Amino acid sequence: MYREKRECCPLCGSADIKEKYRIERYSLHFNTDVCMSCGFIFMNPLFDDNTIKSFYSQDYYNGKADYSYIDERSIKKYSGYVWDSRVKVIHKYIKSGNFLDVGCSFGGFLEAASKYYTPYGIEMSEYSCAHVKELFGERIHCGTLEDNPFKEKSFSVITMIELIEHLDDPVSAIRECYRLMAEGGLLLIQTANMNGKQAKDLGRDYEYYMPGHLSYFSRRNLIMLLKNSGFREVKVFQPVEFGLLPKLLKSRGSFRNLSDYKAWLRIASYHLKSKIHFGDFALTSSMVVYAFK
């Protein structure tokens, strides 16, 4: 079930690591370590490949698993508000070209991107990949970034939305994105900033600590990784690169009665709090990074 324990930081290679948290709220317990040199947090030891692959079955999407994720098809109309808003921002920087979504799930975001770009995807879940291949055919790779079939400098845009935390070797993954990217291209990463006050205050109870999350970044060490991988410019958005309204509209997908609209106060408050940041300090832990080749 577990691999051998790692003795060095997988991000910077330092041997100065120590135990961070043991997470026991799931049926599969796991430990996280932190690197005292770069601040990177990582699952240690990792689950083995078969255990990780088992996370992303049909049960992962229908809420029957201990560790699960919403099936985007059930709220596609509402998720579309966020997808469309994100694509509009990307389009300000990159006007056209091939668009690769790593961890494309059922392909909703790729459908939004197809307004301006030629969509491609990578998805390791056999369940969701079967669906997205019906939409985009051979432009979808059912596998991982590591074993992808795409040619060097193929893509103008590569997106990794809530994906990099699922990877056990983010250094190799970012280098592969750089190899796949055309000159002047854009890499978009959305993940949590573990150096944000939100993550620090909640500690081991922070919801981002879950079995499928193997790598946990801060703003600083994610920028370090991107720069060390060759990206020339990095731009960080906190909380996200689009406004509050798309978030509010998306949330309606889970509403069942009028009282549910009270959630808009919480969502708006979080969004506004996320605007409070300076240097490495951030009041919340929401983060989107744009890196340019």
Buried (B, 14 or more C-beta within 10 A) or exposed (E): EBBEEBEEBBBBEEEEBEEBBEBEEBEBEBBBBBBEBBBBBBBBBBBEEEBBBBBBBEBBBBEEBEBBBBBBBBBBEBBBBBBBBBBBBBBEBBEEBBBBBBBBBBBBBBBBBBEBBBBBBBBBBEBBBEBBBEBBEEBBBBBBBEEBEBEEBBBBBBBBBBBBBBBBBBBBBBBBBBBBBBEEBBBBBBBBBBBBBBBEEEEEEBEBBBBBBBBBBBBBBBBBBBEEBEBEEBEBBBBBBBEBEBBBBBBBBEBEEEEEEEBBEEBBEBBEBBEEBEEBEBBBBBBBBBBBB
